[in-house]
Amino acid sequence: MSFLIQYRPLFEVRLLHDYYLNRASSFFHELDLTDDGEKEEIVERLSHYDISNDFLFKLPSKTKKFLNAHKMVFRTTETGFVVFIKVKQQINGNTIKYKPFIELEDAFELVIQMYITNPVLPNFTALPMKPVLDAHYHFTNKDQEDKIYPSLSLPAPSFESGKHYEMGCLVSVGGNLFEALKNTAQATSNISDWKPIDNDFRQVTVADQYVVYASYLPKFFPAEEKQQLVLTALFDYKFPRSSSVSTAEFVLTPIDVNVAPLSIQKSGENLKRVSLKFESLEEGNYLLTVDAGSYVATHYIRVKADLFDQRNKNQLFAVLAIGHEADLNDFRLFEDDGSLRMNATQTTTATPIFEVRLRNRATYWKYIPAKNETVLADSTQLKREEEAGSGRTVYVSKQPQAFLERSKINIVFDGNNANLPNPIPANIRESEDRFISEVYLPKLQES
């Protein structure tokens, strides 16, 4: 047996965004690496891809210390990041394995923070514009139940009758996926409000948005006449615009920690945003129940101690927690003997590549003709409307259209055979129960 010291990739995380990678004719996640032609297409699309324009990765001090102590190196890439580890190569006959140069604990976790650097990102990403819960997204390989490798996302949440859903939200009904075509009002399950989704690519949904960060703050205990630091969660809850709430009860019930349920009452005229403070918590999982009469909602949340710089809290998008422990199956980093993950035949290493998949947002596209323009006719894709308030004639897409960076969606008017321009993501506004993207057209008819 011989030994050779070197660095090898331990794991990789890729952030794959449909806005950059999809084309009007095909989805990126449908392309097959085993097909030579489609493999070339994958390489071509990734050659223009650089997610560092949208996100910044930061390492908490605890993660930095762990990496340094165990001879690990963090490096960003155009698609995300890679963690390398110093290893000893062990050759035994025809078998080559790699084990960490410095022995690791049986279970560990590396925390990496994701901050948004592109202010327009929410406009072309199909995640709630106005989330009700002030929580962050959380992606991990350790809670792998119900996940499908390589995606780190949980399944889309099940549909709840009476819950408010924002346009673009995904829900699961009987194992089938549906996308909300508009903001759904309370107590509605009208099938016309939803569009079936054929492919479950395990992309990010509100099911992944459940981490609430807490701080150790002083609390006065009258019986003992003293203060002591207790883990305290401070976060806001935002009721949907369509709701009408004057009183609400918030109950935080522990799931896997030894803490008594906590209740907070809020009242006021037409409540829209309330600040909540839950004290004397422990890190762990909870169920937050909101009861406001006609508005009822439940949220699964995980309370964790602060991991981020408070000055940048508003830009924190998500926290990734990648680690190792027993029984991770396809999400494991190491084999049972402590060597780096191997392929199915145990002949070479197979670095796990985890994915965070972001959907591109779809909006209704509204075309506004030049003044006194009358030549435009209805098409199979657009419908003619009289705009409320202004009374002007506009043309609105019959179905939401998805934003794409490198592929144009052809909107054709039957009468003119004119390909109309696609709107840019920056031009989004909420109109009644849907998101609209407006395009002001130049004059198409000569005087």
N, C-alpha and C positions, 0 to 999 in steps of 0.2 A: 504493500500500500504506500502511495506517495501523496504529498501535500503541496498545494500551490496557493498563495495568498492573492486575492484579487477582489474587486468590487463587482457585484451583480445586481440587477434590478430585483427588488423585493416585491413591489407592486406598482401599478400605474392607475391613475384616475383620469378619465377623459370626460370633458363636458361637450356634449354634442348638441348643437342647436339647429333645429329645422329651418330657421330663417336663413341660415347660411348654406345648409347642406341639401335641403330639398330642392327639387325642380318642379316646374308645373306638370311635367309628365311622369314623375316618379318620386317616391319617398326614399330617403337615404337608407333607412333601416330595412328596406325591402331588398336592397342590393346584396348579392350573394358573392362572398369572397372566393368560393370554389369555382365560380364561373370566370374564365379569363377576361371576357369582355366587361363584365360587371366589376371585376377587380380593378381594371384600368379606370373605370368610371369612379370608383371609390377613391383611388389614388388621386385622380384629377380634382375631385371636389375638395379633398383634404389639402391639396397643394395651395389652395387659396384661403385656407382656414386659419384663424388666429384668435382664440378666445381671450387672449390677454388684453385685447382691446376693450373687453367688457367686464372682466373680473380681475381682482387682485387677490392673491393668496398670502395669508399671514400665519406665522407659527407662534402660538403662545409660548411663554418662557419655559413652561414645563415640557412642551414638546421639543423645543430646542435642546434642553438639557438631556432629554432621553436620547435624541439622535446623536449628540456628541458623545455621550457615555457609551453608546453601543456601536460606534463607528458607522453611522448611517448618514446619508447625504440626500438632501431635498433639492430637486431641480425642476423648474417649470418648463413646459413645452408649449407648442402651438395649440395643443388640444387639452392641456391641463397640467399635470405634473407627474413625476416619477420619484420614488424613494429607492435609493441604492443602499446596499449593505455590504460591509466588508466580510468576506467569506473565506473559508478554507476549502480548497478543492480536494476531494478524496476520490482516488482512483483505485478501484478494486476489480481487477480483471477488466471486463468490458463495461463496467458500471461506473459512471462519474456522478458524484453527488457534491452538493455545496452546503456547508453548514456555517452558521454565523461564527465569525472570528471571536466575538465576545458572546458568551452564553446569555440567552434571553430568558425571561420569566415564562412560565407556561401560558400566562395570559397577560396581554398588554394592549394599550390603545394609544394611537397617535391622533391628536386633534389638529385639524387644519381649518382655518377660517376663510370664508369666501366673502369678499366685499365687492359691491357693484361700483364700477368706475365709469360706466357709460350711462348717463342720465336718461337716454332714450330706450334703454334695454326693456323696461316694463311695457313700453308701447308695442313692441313686436314679440313679446313673450306671453304665451297663453297661461298666465297665472293671474289671480285676482288683482284687479286694480285697487279695490277697496276691501281688503280682508277684514273680517270682523274681529279676528283675534290677533292681538299684538304678539305674534310668535315668529320664530325663525325656522327655516327649513333645516332638516337634519338628515344626513345620509351616512349610513354605516353598513359595514359588511358583517357585523356581529349579530344583529337581529335579523337573520336571514329567512325566518319563517314567512312563507307566502311570497317571497321574492324569487325572481327568475334571473339567474346569472346571464349576462354581466351587469344588469341594471341594479342600482342601489335603491330604486324607488319602491314604495309599497304599492299594492293594488289600489286602483281608484276607489274612493269611498262608495258605500252603498247609498242608493237614493233614499232620502228621508222625506216623507210627505209632510208638508207644512214648513219646510226649511227654505230659506231664501238662497237662490243660486244665481251667481253672476254669469252673464253671457260668456261662453267659452269653457265653463267648468265641465269636467268629466265626472260621470257617476256610473256605477255598475247596477244593473237590474237583471237579476237572474243569470249572472255571469256574462251579460252583454254590456258593451260600453255605449254610452250616449253622451252627446255634447249639447249643452244649453245654447239654443239659438237666440236667446234674449235673456234679460234679467227676469227671472221668474218671481212672481208675487207670492205671498204667503199662501199656504194650503192649496197649491196648484200642482197638478201632475198631468197637465194637458200634453198629450203626446205630440201635438203640433209645435210645442216649444222645444222639442228635442230632436236631434239628428243621430241616427245610429252610426257608430264608428266600427268599421270592419276589422281594423288591426289594432291589437293591444301591444304597443311598443314599450309598455311600462315606462311611460314618461312621467315627469314630475307633476303631481297634483296636490291639492290641499291636504291630502292624507299625509304628506311628508312635512307639512308645516305645523309642528307641534311642540317645539322646544321653547320654554319660557325661562329666561335667565334670572336668577335671584342673587341678592347681595346679603352679606352679614351686616345687619343694621341694629342699633341699640333699641331695646324695648324695656320699658319700666314694669316691674312686677311689684304691685302694691303690697302683697302679703310679705314679701321679703324686703321691701323698701329699698330696692336697688335695681340698677340697670344691668342688662347683659346682652351680648350680641346673639341675635337669632337670624336664621336664614329667612329672608323676606322677599317675596315676589311682588314687584310693582309693574303692572302693565295695564294697558287701556283695552276696553272692549267697545267696538263701534257697531251700532245697530244699522242694518240696511236702511237706505233712504226711504224705501217703501213702507217701513214699519212705523207703527204708532204706539209708542211705549211711554207710560207715565210711572210705572213701578216695575221693578225687576229684582229677582233674587238670584244670586250667584252662589252655587254650592260647589266647593272643591272637595271631592271625595278621594282618599288615597286608594291606590290599587295594590301596591307592593311595598308600602312603607308603614311604619307604626306611628301614624299621626291621626288625631281625631278629625273628622270632617269639619270644614270651616264654612261659614255662611256670611254673606254680605248683602245687605238690602240697599237698594238705590231707588230714589224717587225724584220726580221733577216733571216739568211740562215738556212733552215731546222729547224724551231722552234720545240722544244720538250717539254720544261718546261719553263713557264713564271711566273713571280711573279706579282700579282695584288694588287692594293691598292685603295680601295674605301673609301672616306672620307665623313664626315657629314651625317652619316646614323642614322636611328632610329631602335630600335629593332622591328623586324617584318618579314614578308614574302616577298620574291622577286623572280623574274624570271631572271636567268642569261642566256643570249643568246650569243652563240659563232658563229661567221661567219668568216670562213677562206677559202672561195672559195668552193673547193670540200668537205671540212669538215664543217658541220653545226651541232650544238647540242644545246639543251636547258636543263636547270637544275633548278628545283624548290629548293630554299634554304631558310633557316630561319636564320636571323642574330640575335645573342644573345650576350650580354656582357659577358666578361670572367667569367668562372665558375671553372676554373681548375688551378692547379699549373703549371706555364710555364715550370718549369724544367722537368716535366713529360709529356709534350704535345704529344710527339711522341708515347707514350704508351697508350694515352687515346683512348679507343675503342668507347665508347658510353656514353650518358647521359640519365638516366631515369628520367622522370618527372611524378610522381604519385600524384594525388590530387583529389579534389572534387569540383563540381559545379552542377548546376541544369541540368537535362535532360541527364544524363550519362547512363541511362538505365542499361544494363548488366555490364557496366564498373564503376558503382557507388560504393562509399565506405559506404554511409549512406542512410537510408530511409528518406522520406520527413519530418518525425517528428524529425530528428536528431539522431535517434538511429542507432546502428551498423546494417549493412546489414543483412536482414532476408531471410529465405528460402521462397519458393513460397507460402507455407501455413501459413507463419508468425508465426510459432511455435518454431523456434530456429534460432540462428545466422548462417549465411552462409558466412564465410570469403571469399572475392574475391581472387582468385589465378590467377594472370596474368602470361603469358608465353612469353618468348623470345626464339624462336625456330631456331636453327642453323643447316644448312645442312652440311653433310660431302662431302668433295671434291672428285671428280672423275677425274682420269687421265688415259692416255693410258699407259699400262704396257709393257715395253720392256724387253725381256729376251735375255741375251747375253751369248751364249754357251761358254764353255771352248775352248781354242785354238784347232783347227783341229777337233772339235766335229762335227760329221755328222749324228748322229743317230736320231736327232729330226725330227719329221714329222709335217706337218700342222695339225691343229685341227679345230674344229668348232668355237673355241674362238680366235684362233691366226692366223695370217698370216705371211708367211715367206717373209723377205725383205732383199735386199742388202743395207747395210748402206752406205749412201753417205759419201764420204771422205775416210773412212777406208776400204770399200769394204767387210767387214765381214758380215756373215749371222746372222741376228737377227730375233726374233719372237715378233710381236707386237699385242696386243689385238685389235680385230676388233671394239670393243666399249669401251668407257671409263669405268673403274672399280672404284667403290667407296671404300675409306679407311674405315676400321672398326677395332676398338681396340680389341674386344672380339669375333670375328667371322671371320673365314678364308673363302675366296672365292676360290673354287677349280678350278684351271686352269689345264686342263688335255690334254695331247698330245695323239691323237688317236693311234699313232704308238707305244708308250711306256707305255701308261696307267700310267703316272707319274704325281702325284699332285705337281705342282710347287709352290714355296714359294711366298707369297704376299710381295710386296715392303713395305718399311717403309716410313712414310710421309716426313721424312727429305730429302729423295732422290727425289727431284723434279727439273726439269729444263724445260725451254721453248725451244721447237724445232720447228722452222718455225711457224706454226699457231696453235700449240697445246701444252699442258703440258704433259711431259713424266716422268714416274718413272722407273728407270732402276734397273734390278736385274741381277747380274753376277752369272751365274750358275756354280756349281762344275762340274767336269767331270762326265757325266752320262754313259759313255761307257768304259769298261775296255780295256786296251791296249792289 
